[in-house]
Amino acid sequence: MSENIIKPTFNIIVGKKIKRYRKEMKLTTEELGRYIGVSQQQISRYESGINHINIDFLSQLSELFKVPIQFFLIED
């Protein structure tokens, strides 16, 4: 039961950071999706916290956004 409470919170934290940096770089969800090899819809799901993003995609995003991967794992 507690796992269901934790997961959405983590997904939302990560999603907000992805969205913030995507917008700062003036990228569309489609452009970002192409960069990491997923659809625009999947990027939207990551940003809204619906879907859990895997570590490989986070690694690609950390390179693109020039932030350490740990950045995505902690709340501001």
C-alpha distances in whole Angstrom, upper triangle without the diagonal:
4,5,6,7,9,11,12,14,15,16,18,20,21,22,24,26,27,28,30,32,33,34,36,38,38,37,35,32,35,36,33,32,35,35,32,32,30,31,31,28,26,27,26,23,22,24,22,18,18,18,17,21,22,24,27,27,26,29,31,30,31,34,35,34,36,33,31,28,26,27,24,21,22,22,25
4,5,5,6,9,11,11,13,15,16,17,19,20,22,23,25,26,28,30,31,32,34,35,37,35,34,31,34,35,32,31,34,34,31,32,29,30,30,28,25,26,25,22,21,22,21,17,17,18,16,20,21,22,26,26,24,27,29,28,28,32,33,32,33,30,28,25,23,24,21,18,19,19,22
4,5,5,6,9,10,11,12,14,16,17,18,20,22,22,24,26,27,28,30,32,33,34,33,32,28,31,32,29,28,31,31,27,28,26,27,28,25,22,23,23,19,18,20,19,15,15,15,13,16,17,19,22,22,21,24,26,25,26,29,30,29,30,27,26,22,21,22,19,16,17,18,21
4,6,6,7,9,10,11,13,15,16,17,19,21,22,23,25,27,27,29,31,32,33,31,30,27,29,31,28,26,30,30,27,27,25,25,26,23,20,21,21,17,17,18,16,13,12,13,12,16,17,19,23,22,21,24,26,25,26,30,30,29,31,28,27,23,22,22,19,17,18,18,22
4,6,6,7,9,11,12,13,15,16,17,20,21,22,23,26,26,28,30,31,32,31,30,27,30,31,28,27,31,31,28,29,26,27,26,24,22,22,21,18,17,18,16,13,13,14,13,17,19,20,24,23,22,25,27,25,26,29,30,28,30,27,26,23,21,21,18,16,16,16,19
4,6,5,6,9,10,11,13,14,16,17,19,20,22,23,24,26,28,29,30,29,28,26,28,30,26,26,29,28,25,27,25,26,25,23,21,21,20,17,16,17,15,12,13,13,12,14,16,17,21,20,19,22,24,22,23,26,27,25,27,24,22,19,17,18,15,13,13,13,16
4,5,5,6,9,10,11,12,14,16,16,18,20,21,22,24,26,27,28,27,26,23,25,26,23,22,26,25,22,23,21,22,22,20,17,17,17,14,12,14,13,9,10,10,8,11,13,15,18,17,16,19,21,20,21,24,25,23,25,22,21,18,17,17,14,12,13,14,17
4,5,5,6,9,10,10,12,14,15,16,18,20,21,22,24,26,26,25,24,21,23,25,22,21,25,25,22,23,21,21,20,18,16,16,15,12,11,12,10,6,7,9,8,12,14,16,19,18,17,20,22,20,21,24,24,23,25,23,22,19,18,17,14,13,14,13,16
4,5,5,6,9,10,11,13,14,15,17,19,20,21,23,25,26,25,24,21,25,26,22,22,26,25,23,25,22,23,22,20,18,17,16,14,12,12,11,8,10,11,11,13,15,17,20,19,17,20,22,20,20,24,24,22,24,21,20,18,16,15,12,11,11,10,13
4,5,5,6,8,10,11,12,14,16,17,18,20,21,23,24,23,23,20,23,24,20,20,24,23,20,22,20,21,21,19,17,16,16,13,11,11,11,8,10,10,8,10,12,13,16,15,13,16,18,16,17,20,21,19,21,18,17,14,13,12,9,8,9,9,12
4,6,5,6,9,10,10,12,14,16,16,18,20,21,22,20,20,17,20,21,18,17,21,20,18,19,17,18,17,16,13,12,12,10,7,8,8,4,7,7,6,8,11,12,15,13,12,16,17,15,16,20,19,18,20,18,18,15,14,13,10,10,11,11,14
4,5,5,6,9,10,10,12,14,15,16,18,20,21,20,19,16,20,21,18,18,22,21,19,21,19,19,17,16,14,13,12,10,8,7,6,4,8,9,9,11,14,15,18,16,14,18,19,16,17,21,20,18,21,18,18,16,15,14,10,11,11,10,12
4,6,5,7,9,10,11,13,14,16,17,19,20,19,20,17,21,21,18,19,22,21,19,22,20,21,19,18,16,14,14,13,10,9,9,8,11,12,11,11,14,15,17,15,13,16,17,15,15,19,18,16,18,15,15,13,12,10,7,8,8,6,8
4,6,5,6,9,10,11,12,14,16,17,18,17,17,15,18,18,15,16,19,17,15,18,16,18,17,16,14,12,12,11,8,7,9,7,11,10,9,8,11,11,14,12,9,12,14,11,12,15,15,13,15,13,13,11,10,9,5,7,8,8,10
4,5,5,6,9,10,10,12,14,15,16,15,14,12,15,16,13,14,17,16,15,17,15,15,14,13,11,9,9,8,5,4,6,5,9,9,9,9,12,13,15,12,11,14,15,12,13,16,15,14,17,15,16,14,14,12,9,11,12,11,13
4,5,5,6,9,10,11,12,14,15,15,15,13,17,17,14,16,19,18,17,20,18,18,16,16,14,11,11,11,9,6,7,8,12,13,13,12,15,16,18,15,13,16,17,13,14,17,16,14,16,15,16,15,14,12,9,11,12,10,10
4,5,5,6,8,10,11,12,14,14,15,13,17,17,13,15,18,17,16,19,18,18,17,17,15,12,12,13,10,8,10,11,14,14,13,12,15,15,16,13,11,14,14,10,11,14,13,10,13,11,12,11,12,9,7,10,10,9,9
4,6,5,6,9,10,11,12,11,12,10,13,13,10,11,14,13,12,15,14,15,13,14,12,9,10,11,8,6,10,10,13,13,12,10,13,13,14,11,9,12,11,8,10,12,11,9,12,11,13,12,13,10,8,11,13,13,13
4,6,5,6,9,10,10,10,10,9,12,12,10,12,15,14,14,17,15,15,12,13,12,9,9,11,9,6,9,11,13,14,14,13,16,17,18,14,13,16,15,11,13,15,13,11,15,14,16,15,16,13,11,14,15,14,14
4,6,5,6,9,10,10,12,12,15,15,12,15,18,16,17,19,18,18,16,17,16,13,12,14,12,9,12,13,17,17,17,16,18,19,19,16,14,17,16,12,13,15,13,10,13,13,15,15,16,12,11,15,15,13,12
4,5,5,6,8,9,11,11,14,13,10,14,16,14,14,18,17,18,16,17,16,13,14,16,13,11,14,15,18,18,18,16,18,17,17,14,12,14,13,9,10,12,10,7,10,10,13,13,15,11,11,14,15,15,13
4,6,5,6,5,7,8,11,9,7,11,13,11,12,15,15,15,12,15,14,10,11,14,12,10,13,15,17,17,17,15,17,18,17,14,13,15,13,9,11,13,10,8,12,13,15,15,17,14,13,17,18,17,17
4,5,5,6,8,9,12,11,10,13,15,15,16,18,18,17,14,16,16,13,13,16,14,11,14,17,19,19,20,18,21,21,21,18,17,18,17,13,15,16,13,11,14,15,18,18,20,17,16,19,20,19,17
4,5,8,11,12,15,13,12,16,17,16,17,20,20,20,17,20,19,16,16,19,17,14,17,19,22,22,22,20,22,22,22,19,17,18,17,13,14,15,12,9,12,13,17,18,19,16,16,19,19,18,17
4,6,9,11,13,11,10,14,15,13,15,18,18,18,16,19,19,15,16,19,17,15,18,20,23,22,22,20,22,21,20,17,16,17,15,12,13,13,9,8,11,13,17,17,20,17,16,20,21,21,19
4,7,10,12,10,10,13,14,14,16,18,18,18,15,18,18,15,15,19,17,15,18,20,23,23,23,21,23,23,22,19,19,20,17,14,16,16,13,12,15,17,20,20,23,20,19,23,23,23,21
4,7,8,6,6,10,11,10,13,15,14,14,11,14,15,12,13,16,15,13,16,19,20,20,21,18,20,21,20,16,16,18,15,12,15,15,11,11,15,17,20,19,22,19,18,22,23,23,22
4,5,5,6,8,10,11,13,14,13,11,8,11,13,10,10,14,14,12,15,17,18,18,20,18,20,21,20,17,17,19,16,14,17,17,14,14,18,19,22,21,24,21,19,23,24,24,23
4,6,5,6,9,10,11,12,10,8,5,8,9,6,7,10,10,9,12,14,15,15,16,15,17,19,18,14,15,17,15,13,16,17,14,14,18,19,21,20,22,20,18,21,23,22,23
4,6,5,6,9,10,10,9,7,4,8,9,8,9,12,13,13,15,17,17,17,18,16,18,20,18,15,17,18,15,14,18,18,15,16,20,21,23,22,25,23,21,24,26,26,26
4,5,5,6,9,10,10,9,8,11,12,10,12,15,14,14,17,19,20,19,19,17,19,20,18,14,16,17,14,12,16,15,12,14,17,19,21,20,23,22,20,23,25,26,26
4,5,5,7,8,8,9,8,11,10,7,10,13,11,11,15,16,17,16,16,14,15,16,14,11,12,13,10,9,12,12,9,11,14,16,18,17,20,18,16,19,22,22,22
4,5,5,6,5,5,5,8,8,6,9,11,11,12,14,16,16,14,15,12,14,15,13,10,12,14,11,10,14,14,12,14,17,18,20,18,21,20,17,20,23,23,24
4,6,5,6,7,8,11,11,10,13,15,14,15,18,19,19,17,18,15,16,17,15,12,14,15,12,12,15,15,12,15,18,19,21,20,23,22,20,23,26,27,27
4,6,8,10,11,14,12,11,14,16,14,15,19,19,20,18,18,14,15,15,12,10,12,12,8,9,12,11,9,12,14,16,18,17,20,19,18,21,23,25,25
4,6,9,11,13,11,9,13,14,12,14,17,17,18,15,15,11,11,12,9,6,9,10,7,8,11,11,10,12,15,16,17,15,18,18,16,19,22,23,24
4,7,10,12,10,10,14,14,13,15,18,18,18,15,15,12,12,14,11,9,12,13,10,11,15,14,13,16,18,20,20,18,21,21,19,21,25,26,27
4,7,8,6,7,10,11,11,13,15,16,15,12,13,11,12,14,12,9,12,14,12,12,16,16,15,17,20,21,21,19,22,21,19,21,24,25,26
4,5,5,7,9,10,11,13,14,16,14,13,14,13,15,17,16,13,15,17,15,15,19,19,17,19,22,23,24,22,24,23,20,23,26,26,27
4,5,5,6,9,10,11,12,14,14,13,15,14,16,18,17,14,16,18,16,15,18,19,17,18,21,22,24,22,24,23,20,22,25,25,26
4,5,5,6,9,10,11,12,11,11,13,13,16,19,18,15,17,20,18,17,20,22,19,20,24,24,25,23,25,23,20,22,25,24,26
4,5,5,6,9,10,11,9,8,10,9,12,15,15,12,14,17,15,14,18,19,18,18,22,22,22,20,22,21,17,19,22,22,24
4,5,5,6,9,10,10,9,11,9,12,14,14,11,12,15,13,12,15,17,15,15,18,18,20,17,19,18,15,17,20,20,21
4,5,5,6,9,9,9,12,11,15,17,18,14,15,18,17,15,18,20,18,17,21,21,22,20,21,20,16,19,20,20,21
4,5,5,6,5,5,8,9,13,16,17,14,14,18,17,15,18,21,19,19,22,21,22,20,21,19,16,17,19,19,21
4,6,5,6,5,6,6,10,13,14,11,11,14,14,12,15,17,16,16,19,18,18,16,17,16,12,14,16,16,18
4,5,8,8,10,10,13,15,16,13,12,16,15,13,15,18,16,15,18,17,18,16,17,15,12,14,16,15,16
4,6,8,10,11,15,17,19,16,15,19,19,16,18,21,20,19,22,20,21,19,20,18,14,16,17,15,17
4,6,7,9,13,15,17,15,14,18,18,16,18,21,20,19,22,20,20,18,18,16,13,13,15,14,16
4,7,10,13,16,18,16,16,19,20,18,20,23,22,22,25,23,23,20,20,20,16,16,18,17,20
4,6,10,13,15,12,13,17,17,16,18,21,20,20,23,22,21,18,19,18,15,15,18,18,20
4,7,10,12,10,11,14,15,14,16,19,19,19,21,19,19,15,16,16,12,12,15,16,19
4,7,8,7,7,10,11,11,13,15,16,16,18,17,16,12,14,14,11,11,15,16,19
4,6,6,6,9,10,11,12,15,16,16,18,17,15,12,13,15,12,12,16,18,20
4,5,5,6,9,10,10,12,14,15,16,14,12,9,11,13,10,11,14,17,20
4,5,5,6,9,10,11,13,14,15,15,13,10,13,15,13,14,17,20,22
4,5,5,6,9,10,11,12,14,13,13,10,13,14,11,13,17,19,20
4,5,5,6,9,10,10,12,10,10,7,9,10,8,10,13,15,17
4,5,5,6,9,10,10,10,9,6,10,11,10,12,15,18,19
4,5,5,6,9,10,10,11,9,13,13,12,15,18,20,21
4,5,5,6,8,8,9,8,11,11,9,13,15,17,18
4,6,5,6,5,6,5,9,8,8,11,14,16,16
4,6,5,7,8,8,12,12,12,15,17,19,20
4,6,8,10,11,14,13,13,16,18,20,20
4,6,9,10,12,10,11,15,16,17,16
4,7,9,12,10,12,15,16,18,17
4,6,8,7,9,12,12,14,14
4,5,6,8,10,11,14,14
4,5,6,7,10,13,14
4,5,5,7,10,12
4,6,6,8,9
4,6,8,9
4,7,10
4,7
4
